């Protein structure tokens, strides 16, 4: 019986944490342009971050970040519905890069950065930091 009480307590605590996390993300979304929504995720060589910014503003901030880091852009593409945009090219060290943007809503854009085939977390973070900085301008 004691195990049952402990189990219910853990379930209750977990549900409270999940509920609170959802509220924190919701509040961050309204905090202003350029603010990252939630934590960045580095998965399988790609660093993903959502921003409280419309697509066009995130696009310009991403292009400016690439330029500031002296990255040579070889391709810029926009899909027909303007929900997805991609910047491809080479870093100043000659490695391939890709910055992919996805409009999650009119005011939220997710930016995914990949450096090379396997990724480079530190370099990807630099790019995301510059994007965030440029969104605040």
N, C-alpha and C positions, 0 to 999 in steps of 0.2 A: 504494500500500500504506500509506503514511504517513497518507493521508486516512482510510482504513479504521480505523486505530488511534485517531485523534482522534475519529472518529464513535462508536466503541465506548466510548471514555472518557466522552464527553458523555452517552451513554445510561446508562452506569453511574452517573454523578454524579446525573443526573436521577432515576433510580430510587431512589437513596439518599435524596435530598431528599424525595421523595414518601413513602417509608417512614418517615422520621423525622417528617414532618409528621403522619402518621396516629397515631404514638405520642404525640406531644405533645398532640393533641386528646384522645386516650383518657385520658391522665394528667390533663388539665384537668377532665375530666368527674367525676372522683372527688375533686376538690379541695375541694368544699364548696358548700352552698347559696348561691345568689346570684352565683356566679362565672360570668362569661361563658365559653362554650366556643368556642374559636376566635375568629377576627377577625370583627368586624361587617362586613356587606356593604351598601353603598349602591348600589342598582341601580334605575335608572328611577324615581327619586324616592322609593324605599322603603328604609328602614334596617332590616336584618334582623339579629337577634342571638339566639343560642341560650344558654339559661341552665341550669345544673345545679339545677333547682328543679321540683317538681311543679306541675301546672296551677293548682291552687287558690292556692298561694302566689304564683305569678307573676301571677295574676289580681288578687289583693289588692294586690300591689306596683304593678301598672299603674294600678289605680283610684286608689291613693294618689298616684302620680306626677301623674296628671291633675288631681287635687284641689290638690296643692301648686302647680301651675302655673296655677291658677285657670281651668282648661279646663272649659267647660260641657258635660256629657255629656247627649246627647239619645237615645242608644240603647245598650242592652247586650243582647247576644244570646249564647246558648249552644246549640250543636247537640245533637241527641238523644243522641249517644254521648259527649258532653262531651269531644270531641277538639279542638274549635275554639270559640273565644270571640272576640267583637268588641265594641269600645267605639268609639262614634262621637260626634261633637259638634263644637263650635266652640272655637277657642283664645280667649284673652282679647283677641286682636286681631280676632276675627271670622272667621278662616279655618277651613275644614273640617279635621277630623283623623280618622284612623282608627288604632286600635291593635288588631291582629289577633294572637291567640295560637293556637298549634297545639301539641298534646301530641305530641312526637316519641317519647317513651316515658313510663313512670310518673314518672321522675325528671328528665326533660329537656323544657323548653318553649321553643319558638321564638317570639319576639315581633317583629312587623313593624310599623313606624311609618311613616305617611304624613301629611304636612301639605299641604293644598291639592291641587290637580290635579297639579302638576309636582313637588311635594316641596320640602322645606327641610331640607337636611342638618344644619345647625347646630341647629335647633330639635329635630329628630328625635334628635340625639345627646344633647341635654339631657334629653329624655324617657327615653331608654335609660339614661343615667347615674343618673337618679332611680330607675328601676326596679331597677337593680343595687344602689343604696344601700338601698332599701326591702327587698330580699331578704335583706340582711345583718342586718336587725333581728330 
